[in-house]
Amino acid sequence: MNSASSRSRTLKAVGALSLAAATALLMTGCGQSSDSASSAATSEAAKVVPQKQTTSPSATAQLTEDQQERKTVLDATKVTFDDAATTATGEVAGSKLVDLDLDGVDDDDNQSPSPTATGSPTGSPSPTGSPSPTGTGSPSASPGADGPVWVAEVAEKDGTIHTVRINAVDGKVIEARVDADQDADDKKQTADWLAQATQTPQQAAKVATEKKKGTVTSVSLEDNEGDGVIWQVDVVGSDWKKTTFDVDAKNDTIVREETDED
């Protein structure tokens, strides 16, 4: 009787140990399967989802220095070429526009310092190689604290040039003065060029912007290498590149155009 009870207890103990071992083995297998599945899922996700970039390129980082300069000035400009031209000619009775530039845009082309109250602008050749009507070129400088400025030259009937500076944000006239260094020949040349220009600068600007959509930043009356006169129009497009159009001042035909890739 005692021997049978002892064998029974031994079998129960062995069975319990076997059950525990089987349970432990099952749990270990499940854990490994779960870990393997998680590892595989993580690996597959890594293949699908790209690594997050630590830096992202900015739109302005791809612009050249000249393009960034144009963007900066034009973003701050509220007064259009047309409005500035109307204001400038309205400042001097009976005058006509001969030059209008948005200060701070491509000023290195002119290499002219901005005007001061005591002197007139320094002369410089035009991009076509011929002088401007006054022989002075257009004043230029980077925009100041008050924002961008339109710099206009308007001429009386006898060719006398007046420089008019206009705030390109609010449209108010900052300064209007007669260019003191004109002589009789300068005035005669300006009057002659204006007499030849049967088309207005506004008409020339319209022709240029119909060819290239954009913002007019400069219009000037120039000699067409001895073959009449042209309106030279600068247009800055949405890519912030500048295209210069030479428009015949008699028939509004584009005779030359050039895009500055910088």
ZIPE-V608957 format. One record per residue. N is the residue number from 0. RES is the residue in three letters. PSI is psi in radians with two decimals (none if undefined). D_FIRST is the distance of its C-alpha to the first C-alpha in Angstrom with 2 decimals. Layout:
N & RES & PSI & D_FIRST
N & RES & PSI & D_FIRST
This chain:
0 & MET & -0.78 & 0.00
1 & ASN & -0.62 & 3.75
2 & SER & -0.68 & 5.37
3 & ALA & -0.73 & 5.29
4 & SER & -0.67 & 6.40
5 & SER & -0.74 & 8.68
6 & ARG & -0.63 & 10.15
7 & SER & -0.77 & 10.80
8 & ARG & -0.62 & 12.60
9 & THR & -0.74 & 14.46
10 & LEU & -0.70 & 15.70
11 & LYS & -0.72 & 16.89
12 & ALA & -0.74 & 18.71
13 & VAL & -0.72 & 20.33
14 & GLY & -0.71 & 21.39
15 & ALA & -0.74 & 22.92
16 & LEU & -0.69 & 24.75
17 & SER & -0.76 & 26.06
18 & LEU & -0.73 & 27.29
19 & ALA & -0.73 & 29.03
20 & ALA & -0.71 & 30.63
21 & ALA & -0.71 & 31.88
22 & THR & -0.76 & 33.28
23 & ALA & -0.72 & 35.04
24 & LEU & -0.70 & 36.50
25 & LEU & -0.79 & 37.75
26 & MET & -0.67 & 39.39
27 & THR & -0.73 & 41.02
28 & GLY & -0.74 & 42.41
29 & CYS & -0.71 & 43.83
30 & GLY & -0.71 & 45.44
31 & GLN & -0.71 & 47.05
32 & SER & -0.75 & 48.34
33 & SER & -0.77 & 49.73
34 & ASP & -0.71 & 51.41
35 & SER & -0.73 & 52.84
36 & ALA & -0.77 & 54.22
37 & SER & -0.74 & 55.83
38 & SER & -0.74 & 57.32
39 & ALA & -0.73 & 58.70
40 & ALA & -0.73 & 60.22
41 & THR & -0.73 & 61.86
42 & SER & -0.75 & 63.28
43 & GLU & -0.69 & 64.73
44 & ALA & -0.67 & 66.24
45 & ALA & -0.53 & 67.91
46 & LYS & -0.58 & 69.61
47 & VAL & -0.79 & 71.00
48 & VAL & 2.06 & 72.01
49 & PRO & 2.73 & 74.74
50 & GLN & 2.40 & 74.71
51 & LYS & 2.30 & 76.66
52 & GLN & 2.41 & 80.11
53 & THR & -0.42 & 80.91
54 & THR & 2.60 & 84.58
55 & SER & 2.39 & 86.49
56 & PRO & 2.44 & 90.10
57 & SER & 2.74 & 92.67
58 & ALA & -0.63 & 95.44
59 & THR & -0.30 & 98.14
60 & ALA & -0.38 & 96.70
61 & GLN & -0.08 & 98.06
62 & LEU & 2.57 & 101.61
63 & THR & 3.00 & 104.36
64 & GLU & -0.75 & 106.22
65 & ASP & -0.73 & 109.13
66 & GLN & -0.71 & 106.88
67 & GLN & -0.67 & 105.04
68 & GLU & -0.79 & 108.42
69 & ARG & -0.76 & 109.60
70 & LYS & -0.78 & 106.40
71 & THR & -0.81 & 106.64
72 & VAL & -0.80 & 110.27
73 & LEU & -0.55 & 110.00
74 & ASP & -0.51 & 106.89
75 & ALA & -0.22 & 108.99
76 & THR & 2.26 & 112.14
77 & LYS & -0.37 & 112.86
78 & VAL & 2.17 & 116.57
79 & THR & 2.91 & 117.32
80 & PHE & -0.82 & 120.11
81 & ASP & -0.80 & 122.15
82 & ASP & -0.68 & 121.97
83 & ALA & -0.69 & 122.84
84 & ALA & -0.73 & 125.82
85 & THR & -0.73 & 127.11
86 & THR & -0.74 & 126.78
87 & ALA & -0.83 & 128.56
88 & THR & -0.47 & 131.56
89 & GLY & -0.35 & 131.79
90 & GLU & -0.47 & 132.21
91 & VAL & 1.95 & 135.50
92 & ALA & 2.31 & 137.86
93 & GLY & 0.19 & 138.91
94 & SER & 2.86 & 136.64
95 & LYS & 2.58 & 134.61
96 & LEU & 2.34 & 131.33
97 & VAL & -0.29 & 131.58
98 & ASP & 2.42 & 128.26
99 & LEU & 2.13 & 124.93
100 & ASP & 2.50 & 121.85
101 & LEU & 1.96 & 118.49
102 & ASP & 2.38 & 118.37
103 & GLY & -0.10 & 115.42
104 & VAL & 2.01 & 114.81
105 & ASP & 0.69 & 115.76
106 & ASP & -0.36 & 118.26
107 & ASP & -0.41 & 118.10
108 & ASP & -0.65 & 120.10
109 & ASN & -0.57 & 123.02
110 & GLN & 0.82 & 122.53
111 & SER & 2.34 & 124.55
112 & PRO & 2.80 & 123.92
113 & SER & 2.66 & 123.73
114 & PRO & 2.71 & 127.04
115 & THR & 3.00 & 128.02
116 & ALA & -0.29 & 130.51
117 & THR & -0.07 & 133.03
118 & GLY & 3.02 & 133.00
119 & SER & 2.89 & 132.47
120 & PRO & 2.64 & 129.78
121 & THR & 2.40 & 130.13
122 & GLY & 2.66 & 131.19
123 & SER & 2.60 & 129.01
124 & PRO & 2.68 & 129.36
125 & SER & 2.89 & 127.63
126 & PRO & -0.37 & 124.95
127 & THR & -0.11 & 127.64
128 & GLY & 0.03 & 129.74
129 & SER & 2.63 & 132.40
130 & PRO & 2.79 & 133.01
131 & SER & 2.89 & 132.27
132 & PRO & -0.60 & 135.32
133 & THR & -0.22 & 135.79
134 & GLY & 0.14 & 134.97
135 & THR & -0.35 & 132.43
136 & GLY & -3.04 & 129.16
137 & SER & 2.38 & 126.52
138 & PRO & 2.59 & 125.18
139 & SER & 2.65 & 121.52
140 & ALA & 2.81 & 118.76
141 & SER & 2.64 & 115.07
142 & PRO & 2.42 & 114.31
143 & GLY & -2.92 & 114.70
144 & ALA & -0.45 & 112.82
145 & ASP & 0.01 & 114.58
146 & GLY & -3.07 & 113.22
147 & PRO & 2.77 & 114.89
148 & VAL & 2.38 & 118.65
149 & TRP & 2.28 & 120.93
150 & VAL & 2.04 & 124.07
151 & ALA & 2.62 & 127.02
152 & GLU & 2.14 & 130.53
153 & VAL & 2.58 & 133.01
154 & ALA & 2.43 & 136.69
155 & GLU & 3.04 & 139.79
156 & LYS & -0.59 & 142.38
157 & ASP & 0.04 & 144.26
158 & GLY & 0.01 & 141.11
159 & THR & 2.18 & 140.35
160 & ILE & 2.40 & 136.62
161 & HIS & 2.39 & 134.53
162 & THR & 2.25 & 130.94
163 & VAL & 2.15 & 128.66
164 & ARG & 2.27 & 125.14
165 & ILE & 2.28 & 122.77
166 & ASN & 2.13 & 119.36
167 & ALA & 0.05 & 117.00
168 & VAL & -0.84 & 114.61
169 & ASP & -0.11 & 116.95
170 & GLY & 0.12 & 120.11
171 & LYS & 2.56 & 122.39
172 & VAL & 2.18 & 125.28
173 & ILE & -0.69 & 124.68
174 & GLU & 2.52 & 128.02
175 & ALA & 2.17 & 131.13
176 & ARG & 2.74 & 133.93
177 & VAL & 2.37 & 136.70
178 & ASP & 2.04 & 136.09
179 & ALA & -0.31 & 138.80
180 & ASP & 0.30 & 139.16
181 & GLN & 2.43 & 140.51
182 & ASP & -3.08 & 143.94
183 & ALA & -0.66 & 146.27
184 & ASP & -0.70 & 144.89
185 & ASP & -0.81 & 141.30
186 & LYS & -0.71 & 142.31
187 & LYS & -0.75 & 144.34
188 & GLN & -0.77 & 141.47
189 & THR & -0.78 & 139.05
190 & ALA & -0.68 & 141.58
191 & ASP & -0.78 & 142.16
192 & TRP & -0.73 & 138.46
193 & LEU & -0.60 & 137.92
194 & ALA & -0.57 & 140.91
195 & GLN & -0.47 & 139.31
196 & ALA & 1.55 & 135.91
197 & THR & -0.25 & 136.39
198 & GLN & 2.51 & 132.62
199 & THR & 2.82 & 130.83
200 & PRO & -0.55 & 127.88
201 & GLN & -0.67 & 125.78
202 & GLN & -0.70 & 126.63
203 & ALA & -0.71 & 125.69
204 & ALA & -0.64 & 122.36
205 & LYS & -0.74 & 121.64
206 & VAL & -0.75 & 122.35
207 & ALA & -0.77 & 120.02
208 & THR & -0.32 & 117.09
209 & GLU & -0.51 & 117.47
210 & LYS & -0.68 & 116.95
211 & LYS & 2.10 & 114.04
212 & LYS & 2.33 & 112.10
213 & GLY & -2.87 & 111.91
214 & THR & 2.26 & 113.65
215 & VAL & 2.18 & 117.23
216 & THR & -0.20 & 117.44
217 & SER & 2.44 & 120.98
218 & VAL & 2.27 & 124.26
219 & SER & 2.56 & 127.44
220 & LEU & 2.17 & 130.85
221 & GLU & 2.77 & 131.55
222 & ASP & 2.34 & 134.17
223 & ASN & 1.04 & 133.06
224 & GLU & 0.75 & 134.43
225 & GLY & -0.06 & 137.98
226 & ASP & 1.18 & 137.17
227 & GLY & -2.80 & 137.23
228 & VAL & 2.75 & 134.53
229 & ILE & 2.75 & 130.85
230 & TRP & 2.10 & 128.28
231 & GLN & 2.10 & 125.41
232 & VAL & 2.22 & 122.19
233 & ASP & 2.26 & 118.78
234 & VAL & 2.23 & 115.75
235 & VAL & 2.13 & 112.20
236 & GLY & -3.09 & 109.53
237 & SER & -0.30 & 105.94
238 & ASP & 0.06 & 104.90
239 & TRP & 0.30 & 107.14
240 & LYS & 2.59 & 109.36
241 & LYS & 2.31 & 113.13
242 & THR & 2.27 & 115.51
243 & THR & 2.21 & 119.25
244 & PHE & 2.32 & 121.63
245 & ASP & 1.98 & 125.37
246 & VAL & 2.14 & 126.91
247 & ASP & 2.19 & 130.59
248 & ALA & 0.02 & 132.28
249 & LYS & -0.57 & 134.71
250 & ASN & 0.14 & 132.52
251 & ASP & 0.47 & 128.88
252 & THR & 2.36 & 127.94
253 & ILE & 2.07 & 125.22
254 & VAL & -0.37 & 126.87
255 & ARG & 2.65 & 124.05
256 & GLU & 2.55 & 120.45
257 & GLU & 2.30 & 118.05
258 & THR & 2.25 & 114.44
259 & ASP & 1.99 & 113.31
260 & GLU & -0.19 & 109.80
261 & ASP & none & 109.19
